[in-house]
């Protein structure tokens, strides 16, 4: 029998008393079906383990899209009180600052007419996709400058204003990033990578919140481009380096954990400070990477739709969903780990860009190829119940191997194109791994966070074409 108790309409909790080593409850936002999936795949057990970390406060949280990850479940949120709480690289993940950026074009889908295929083709040509790919632009950017300052090295002020933390985490130190990590990241600015990363051409299919949509500059049938990528090989290596370093340090700090994948160190320790400096540098690199991809999108738009359309292609927002940040809640300085969870600050928050402050921070929830994505706005409940967080996507229900066993990439491509979705991918096996049936129902996930008061729907986006690694 499950140790979890239902404590709200869409809230479940394993009390701290369930295990002798748990310091706080493990709490899940989900309806019955989504909770059963989270419990079944081992995510709940991982969340209970997170609740044992030194310094963790209030509760270890999982969003409705949660699934099993490295140490922390993907879709997990945990806050550690400073200065004594720990930082855990597994609570950020290997793709540091994986995140999403939305661009809005000044055209409707109807106005695109017969130019969809050429535009998707040009996007695929302009943005290198797949493992190990290097960029054709920005390759000469000073890497240390990017690690320190992110896209500020070259981006326009309007894009920076509409990027979480203006695209730069403080405290980034290139010296904390290993030479191996730098070598892996060199040349990768402006590349998509593989896995579930994508660039997707979409249309606004429905507006749910007219006021917020106007503030975000979105209208029904408008064209958008959603970019999903992260810190590439550089961020992966940073995580690998510091997991090993913290595994070796835990004995010195007398930290005992139920899972070595939760390897950690006090945030104020030399190991903790070094990781936070390297993580911030990798996060800055990721924001610069998405900026470079956005630049490539605008170039592709210019080639196919004209310079005037490209110049009027605006950034709506860019938000991370794999990062640890110092934030203040209830008079306490907390290090909030979000792994597969999105910051979702409500209206009035100082960290929300001024143009959006009256409606709340934009949040982007990608679905899967062939399904919808969502634009949400942060709600006050996110601060009250989830350290200013909400979900980050649909969430996997089937492993990549399991997906490949059920469908071949070429078959999936034909199915999607029969539904009017143009597909470009260099790998048919990689395409099969991201089949829509491998993911939860994104509409259901969004309904849960709305019912929980974490975020509200603003607009539903439907795919017209997708470029994948």
C-alpha positions as CSV (number, residue, x, y, z in Angstrom):
1,X,0.0,0.0,0.0
2,X,1.2,3.5,-0.8
3,X,2.6,5.5,2.0
4,X,1.3,8.7,0.3
5,X,-1.7,10.5,1.6
6,X,-4.0,12.7,-0.5
7,X,-3.9,16.1,1.2
8,X,-5.6,18.2,-1.4
9,X,-7.5,18.0,-4.7
10,X,-4.3,17.5,-6.7
11,X,-1.7,17.2,-3.9
12,X,-0.2,14.0,-2.4
13,X,2.2,13.6,0.5
14,X,4.5,11.1,2.0
15,X,4.9,12.3,5.6
16,X,8.4,12.8,7.0
17,X,7.5,10.2,9.6
18,X,7.3,7.5,6.9
19,X,11.1,7.1,7.1
20,X,13.6,7.7,9.9
21,X,16.0,9.5,7.6
22,X,13.4,11.9,6.0
23,X,13.8,15.5,7.2
24,X,10.7,16.9,5.5
25,X,7.6,15.4,3.6
26,X,7.8,14.4,0.0
27,X,4.9,16.2,-1.8
28,X,3.5,15.6,-5.3
29,X,1.2,17.7,-7.4
30,X,-0.8,15.3,-9.6
31,X,-4.2,13.9,-10.3
32,X,-4.9,10.2,-9.6
33,X,-3.6,8.9,-12.9
34,X,-0.5,11.0,-12.9
35,X,0.3,10.2,-9.3
36,X,0.1,6.5,-10.0
37,X,2.6,6.9,-12.9
38,X,5.0,8.8,-10.6
39,X,4.7,6.2,-7.9
40,X,5.1,3.4,-10.3
41,X,8.3,4.5,-12.1
42,X,10.3,5.1,-9.0
43,X,10.0,8.9,-9.0
44,X,8.3,9.0,-5.6
45,X,11.0,6.9,-4.0
46,X,13.6,9.3,-5.4
47,X,11.6,12.2,-4.0
48,X,11.7,10.6,-0.6
49,X,15.5,10.3,-0.9
50,X,15.7,14.0,-1.7
51,X,13.8,14.7,1.5
52,X,16.8,13.4,3.4
53,X,19.3,16.0,2.2
54,X,20.8,18.2,4.9
55,X,19.2,21.7,5.0
56,X,16.1,20.8,3.0
57,X,13.1,22.8,4.1
58,X,9.3,22.6,4.0
59,X,9.0,19.7,1.5
60,X,10.7,18.0,-1.4
61,X,8.3,18.6,-4.3
62,X,7.5,16.8,-7.6
63,X,5.5,18.3,-10.4
64,X,2.8,16.3,-12.4
65,X,5.3,15.7,-15.3
66,X,7.8,14.1,-12.9
67,X,9.7,10.9,-13.9
68,X,12.7,9.1,-12.8
69,X,16.0,10.9,-13.2
70,X,19.6,10.9,-11.8
71,X,19.3,11.2,-8.0
72,X,16.5,13.7,-8.1
73,X,13.4,12.9,-10.2
74,X,13.0,15.1,-13.3
75,X,10.2,17.4,-12.3
76,X,11.7,17.8,-8.8
77,X,12.0,21.0,-6.6
78,X,13.9,21.2,-3.3
79,X,15.0,24.3,-1.4
80,X,18.0,24.2,1.0
81,X,18.4,26.8,3.7
82,X,21.6,28.8,3.6
83,X,24.3,28.9,4.8
84,X,24.3,25.3,6.0
85,X,22.2,23.6,3.5
86,X,23.7,21.5,0.7
87,X,23.9,21.8,-3.0
88,X,23.5,18.7,-5.1
89,X,24.5,18.5,-8.8
90,X,21.9,15.8,-9.2
91,X,19.3,18.4,-8.3
92,X,20.2,20.4,-11.3
93,X,21.0,17.6,-13.7
94,X,23.5,17.0,-16.4
95,X,22.0,19.5,-18.9
96,X,22.5,22.6,-16.8
97,X,20.0,25.3,-17.7
98,X,18.2,23.3,-20.2
99,X,15.4,25.7,-21.0
100,X,12.9,27.1,-23.5
101,X,12.8,30.3,-25.5
102,X,9.7,31.5,-27.4
103,X,9.9,33.8,-30.4
104,X,6.8,35.5,-31.9
105,X,6.6,36.3,-35.6
106,X,4.6,39.2,-37.0
107,X,2.6,36.8,-39.3
108,X,-0.3,34.4,-38.9
109,X,-0.3,30.8,-40.0
110,X,-2.7,31.8,-42.8
111,X,-0.2,34.4,-44.1
112,X,2.6,31.8,-44.1
113,X,0.7,29.9,-46.9
114,X,3.0,27.8,-49.0
115,X,6.2,28.9,-47.3
116,X,6.0,26.5,-44.4
117,X,8.2,23.7,-45.9
118,X,10.9,26.2,-47.1
119,X,11.0,27.8,-43.7
120,X,11.3,24.5,-41.7
121,X,14.0,23.4,-44.2
122,X,15.9,26.7,-43.7
123,X,15.6,26.3,-39.9
124,X,17.1,22.8,-40.2
125,X,19.9,24.2,-42.4
126,X,20.7,27.1,-40.1
127,X,20.7,25.2,-36.7
128,X,23.1,22.3,-36.3
129,X,21.3,19.4,-34.7
130,X,22.5,16.1,-33.2
131,X,25.2,14.9,-30.8
132,X,28.6,16.5,-31.2
133,X,27.5,19.0,-33.8
134,X,29.4,22.3,-33.9
135,X,28.0,25.7,-34.8
136,X,28.6,27.6,-38.1
137,X,28.3,30.9,-36.2
138,X,29.5,32.3,-32.9
139,X,32.3,29.7,-32.9
140,X,34.8,32.5,-32.4
141,X,33.1,34.0,-29.4
142,X,35.4,34.3,-26.4
143,X,34.3,31.3,-24.3
144,X,35.4,32.7,-20.9
145,X,33.4,35.9,-21.6
146,X,30.3,33.8,-22.4
147,X,30.8,31.8,-19.3
148,X,31.0,35.0,-17.2
149,X,28.3,37.1,-19.0
150,X,26.2,34.8,-21.1
151,X,24.4,36.4,-24.1
152,X,25.3,39.9,-22.8
153,X,28.4,39.4,-24.9
154,X,26.5,40.3,-28.0
155,X,22.7,40.2,-27.5
156,X,20.3,43.1,-28.0
157,X,18.8,44.7,-24.8
158,X,15.3,43.7,-25.7
159,X,16.2,40.0,-25.8
160,X,18.1,40.3,-22.5
161,X,15.2,42.0,-20.8
162,X,13.0,39.1,-21.8
163,X,15.3,36.4,-20.5
164,X,15.3,35.0,-17.0
165,X,17.9,36.7,-14.9
166,X,18.7,38.8,-18.0
167,X,20.7,35.7,-19.2
168,X,23.4,35.9,-16.5
169,X,23.7,34.2,-13.1
170,X,26.0,36.1,-10.7
171,X,29.1,34.4,-9.3
172,X,30.0,32.5,-12.5
173,X,33.7,31.7,-12.6
174,X,35.3,30.3,-15.8
175,X,38.2,29.0,-13.7
176,X,35.8,26.6,-11.9
177,X,35.0,25.0,-15.2
178,X,37.4,22.2,-16.2
179,X,39.4,22.3,-19.4
180,X,37.6,19.2,-20.5
181,X,34.3,20.9,-20.1
182,X,35.5,23.9,-22.0
183,X,36.8,21.7,-24.8
184,X,33.4,19.9,-25.0
185,X,31.6,23.2,-25.2
186,X,33.9,24.9,-27.7
187,X,32.1,25.5,-31.0
188,X,28.7,24.4,-29.6
189,X,27.1,27.8,-29.2
190,X,24.1,27.9,-31.5
191,X,23.6,24.1,-31.6
192,X,20.6,22.2,-30.6
193,X,22.0,18.8,-29.5
194,X,19.9,15.6,-29.5
195,X,17.4,13.9,-27.2
196,X,14.3,15.9,-26.6
197,X,15.8,19.2,-27.8
198,X,14.1,20.8,-30.7
199,X,13.2,24.0,-32.6
200,X,9.5,24.0,-33.5
201,X,7.4,26.2,-35.8
202,X,4.0,26.6,-34.2
203,X,0.7,28.5,-34.4
204,X,-1.3,30.0,-31.6
205,X,-4.3,27.7,-31.7
206,X,-6.2,29.2,-28.8
207,X,-6.1,32.1,-26.3
208,X,-7.2,31.3,-22.7
209,X,-6.1,34.6,-21.0
210,X,-6.6,37.6,-23.3
211,X,-4.9,40.1,-21.0
212,X,-1.8,38.1,-20.5
213,X,-1.7,37.2,-24.2
214,X,-1.8,40.8,-25.2
215,X,1.0,41.6,-22.7
216,X,3.1,38.7,-24.2
217,X,2.3,39.9,-27.7
218,X,0.5,36.8,-28.8
219,X,-2.7,36.6,-30.9
220,X,-4.8,33.7,-32.3
221,X,-3.2,32.0,-35.4
222,X,0.1,33.9,-34.9
223,X,3.3,32.1,-35.8
224,X,5.8,31.3,-33.1
225,X,9.1,29.4,-32.8
226,X,9.8,27.5,-29.6
227,X,13.5,26.7,-28.9
228,X,14.4,23.9,-26.4
229,X,18.2,23.4,-25.7
230,X,20.7,23.7,-22.9
231,X,24.4,23.8,-22.1
232,X,25.4,20.9,-24.4
233,X,28.6,19.0,-23.6
234,X,30.0,21.8,-21.4
235,X,27.2,21.5,-18.8
236,X,27.3,17.7,-18.9
237,X,30.9,17.7,-18.1
238,X,30.5,20.2,-15.3
239,X,27.9,17.9,-13.7
240,X,30.2,14.9,-14.1
241,X,33.2,16.7,-12.6
242,X,31.4,17.8,-9.5
243,X,29.4,14.7,-8.8
244,X,32.8,12.9,-8.5
245,X,34.2,15.7,-6.4
246,X,31.3,15.7,-4.0
247,X,31.2,11.9,-3.7
248,X,34.8,12.2,-2.4
249,X,33.9,15.1,0.0
250,X,30.8,13.7,1.7
251,X,32.7,11.7,4.2
252,X,34.6,14.7,5.3
253,X,31.3,16.5,6.0
254,X,29.8,13.4,7.6
255,X,26.9,13.3,5.1
256,X,25.3,9.9,4.7
257,X,22.7,9.5,1.9
258,X,20.4,6.7,0.7
259,X,21.5,7.2,-2.9
260,X,25.0,8.1,-4.0
261,X,23.5,9.9,-7.0
262,X,22.4,12.6,-4.5
263,X,26.1,13.4,-3.9
264,X,26.3,16.9,-2.3
265,X,28.3,19.2,-0.1
266,X,27.4,22.3,2.0
267,X,26.7,25.2,-0.4
268,X,29.2,27.3,1.7
269,X,32.0,24.7,1.5
270,X,34.9,25.0,-1.0
271,X,33.3,22.2,-3.0
272,X,29.8,23.7,-2.9
273,X,31.1,27.2,-3.8
274,X,33.1,25.8,-6.7
275,X,30.2,23.9,-8.1
276,X,27.9,26.9,-7.9
277,X,30.4,29.0,-9.7
278,X,30.8,26.4,-12.4
279,X,27.0,25.8,-12.6
280,X,26.4,29.5,-13.1
281,X,29.0,29.6,-15.9
282,X,27.3,26.6,-17.6
283,X,23.9,28.3,-17.1
284,X,25.2,31.5,-18.8
285,X,26.6,29.3,-21.6
286,X,23.1,27.8,-22.1
287,X,21.4,31.2,-22.3
288,X,24.0,32.2,-24.8
289,X,23.4,29.0,-26.8
290,X,19.7,29.7,-27.0
291,X,20.4,33.3,-28.0
292,X,22.6,32.1,-30.8
293,X,19.9,29.7,-31.9
294,X,17.4,32.5,-31.8
295,X,19.8,34.6,-34.0
296,X,19.9,31.7,-36.5
297,X,16.1,31.5,-36.4
298,X,15.8,35.2,-37.4
299,X,18.3,34.7,-40.2
300,X,16.3,31.8,-41.5
301,X,13.1,33.9,-41.3
302,X,14.8,36.6,-43.2
303,X,15.9,34.3,-46.0
304,X,12.4,32.8,-46.4
305,X,10.0,35.5,-45.3
306,X,12.0,38.7,-45.6
307,X,14.1,41.1,-43.6
308,X,11.2,43.1,-42.3
309,X,9.6,39.9,-40.8
310,X,12.9,38.9,-39.2
311,X,13.4,42.4,-37.7
312,X,9.9,42.2,-36.2
313,X,10.3,38.7,-34.8
314,X,10.3,39.3,-31.0
315,X,11.4,37.3,-28.1
316,X,8.6,36.6,-25.7
317,X,10.7,35.1,-22.9
318,X,13.5,32.6,-22.1
319,X,13.2,30.5,-19.0
320,X,15.4,27.8,-17.5
321,X,14.2,24.5,-16.1
322,X,17.4,22.9,-14.8
323,X,19.2,25.3,-12.4
324,X,19.8,26.1,-8.7
325,X,19.3,29.7,-7.6
326,X,19.4,31.7,-4.3
327,X,16.0,33.1,-3.6
328,X,14.3,34.5,-0.5
329,X,11.2,33.0,0.9
330,X,9.7,33.7,4.3
331,X,12.7,35.7,5.4
332,X,15.1,32.9,4.6
333,X,17.7,32.7,1.9
334,X,17.2,29.4,0.2
335,X,19.1,27.6,-2.6
336,X,16.2,26.4,-4.8
337,X,17.0,23.4,-6.9
338,X,14.8,23.1,-10.0
339,X,15.4,20.0,-12.1
340,X,12.8,19.7,-14.8
341,X,10.8,22.5,-13.1
342,X,10.2,26.1,-14.3
343,X,10.3,29.3,-12.3
344,X,6.8,30.7,-12.3
345,X,6.7,34.0,-10.5
346,X,3.3,35.8,-10.2
347,X,2.2,39.3,-11.1
348,X,4.0,42.0,-9.1
349,X,7.2,40.1,-8.7
350,X,10.3,42.3,-9.1
351,X,12.1,39.6,-11.1
352,X,9.4,39.6,-13.8
353,X,10.2,41.9,-16.7
354,X,8.4,45.2,-16.5
355,X,6.2,44.6,-19.6
356,X,4.8,41.4,-18.0
357,X,4.7,42.5,-14.3
358,X,1.0,43.1,-14.3
359,X,0.2,39.6,-15.6
360,X,3.0,37.4,-14.3
361,X,6.0,35.7,-15.7
362,X,5.7,33.7,-18.9
363,X,6.1,29.9,-18.6
364,X,6.5,27.6,-21.5
365,X,5.5,23.9,-21.3
366,X,6.5,21.9,-24.4
367,X,4.4,18.9,-25.2
368,X,5.7,16.3,-27.6
369,X,6.0,16.2,-31.4
370,X,2.5,16.1,-32.8
371,X,0.9,17.5,-29.6
372,X,0.4,20.9,-28.2
373,X,2.6,23.2,-26.1
374,X,1.4,25.8,-23.7
375,X,2.2,29.3,-22.6
376,X,1.3,29.8,-18.9
377,X,1.6,32.7,-16.5
378,X,2.9,32.3,-12.9
379,X,0.4,32.5,-10.1
380,X,0.7,33.4,-6.4
381,X,0.3,29.8,-5.4
382,X,3.7,29.0,-6.9
383,X,5.3,31.1,-4.2
384,X,3.0,29.8,-1.5
385,X,3.3,26.1,-2.3
386,X,6.3,25.4,-4.6
387,X,9.1,27.9,-4.1
388,X,7.9,29.9,-7.2
389,X,7.9,26.8,-9.5
390,X,5.7,24.8,-11.8
391,X,6.1,22.0,-14.3
392,X,8.4,22.0,-17.4
393,X,6.8,19.7,-20.0
394,X,4.7,16.7,-20.6
395,X,7.1,14.2,-18.9
396,X,8.2,10.9,-20.2
397,X,6.1,7.7,-19.6
398,X,8.2,5.4,-21.8
399,X,12.0,5.1,-22.0
400,X,13.8,6.0,-25.2
401,X,14.6,2.3,-25.7
402,X,11.0,1.4,-25.2
403,X,9.9,4.1,-27.7
404,X,12.3,2.7,-30.4
405,X,10.8,-0.8,-29.9
406,X,7.3,0.5,-30.6
407,X,7.9,2.6,-33.7
408,X,10.5,3.2,-36.4
409,X,11.6,6.7,-37.0
410,X,10.6,6.7,-40.7
411,X,7.1,5.5,-39.8
412,X,6.7,8.2,-37.2
413,X,7.9,10.8,-39.7
414,X,5.2,9.7,-42.1
415,X,2.5,9.8,-39.5
416,X,3.4,13.3,-38.4
417,X,3.7,14.6,-42.0
418,X,0.3,13.0,-42.8
419,X,-1.1,15.3,-40.0
420,X,0.5,18.4,-41.7
421,X,3.6,18.6,-39.4
422,X,6.8,19.0,-41.4
423,X,9.7,17.1,-39.8
424,X,13.5,17.5,-40.2
425,X,15.9,15.3,-38.2
426,X,19.3,13.8,-39.0
427,X,18.5,10.7,-37.0
428,X,15.5,8.4,-37.5
429,X,16.3,6.5,-34.3
430,X,16.5,9.8,-32.4
431,X,13.1,10.7,-33.9
432,X,11.5,7.5,-32.7
433,X,12.8,8.1,-29.1
434,X,10.6,11.2,-29.0
435,X,7.4,9.7,-30.3
436,X,4.3,11.4,-28.8
437,X,3.1,8.2,-27.1
438,X,6.4,8.2,-25.0
439,X,5.1,11.3,-23.1
440,X,2.2,12.1,-20.7
441,X,-0.7,14.2,-21.9
442,X,0.5,17.8,-21.7
443,X,-3.0,19.1,-21.4
444,X,-3.6,17.0,-18.3
445,X,-0.3,18.2,-16.8
446,X,-1.3,21.8,-17.4
447,X,-4.7,21.3,-15.9
448,X,-3.1,20.0,-12.6
449,X,-0.8,23.0,-12.2
450,X,-3.8,25.3,-12.9
451,X,-5.9,23.5,-10.3
452,X,-3.0,23.6,-7.8
453,X,-2.7,27.4,-8.3
454,X,0.9,27.3,-9.6
455,X,0.3,28.7,-13.1
456,X,-2.7,29.6,-15.4
457,X,-3.1,28.9,-19.1
458,X,-2.5,31.8,-21.5
459,X,-2.3,30.2,-24.9
460,X,-2.2,26.8,-26.6
461,X,0.4,26.3,-29.4
462,X,0.1,23.6,-32.0
463,X,3.0,22.4,-34.2
464,X,3.4,23.1,-37.9
465,X,7.0,21.9,-38.3
466,X,9.7,20.5,-36.1
467,X,13.5,20.3,-36.3
468,X,15.1,17.7,-34.0
469,X,18.5,16.4,-33.2
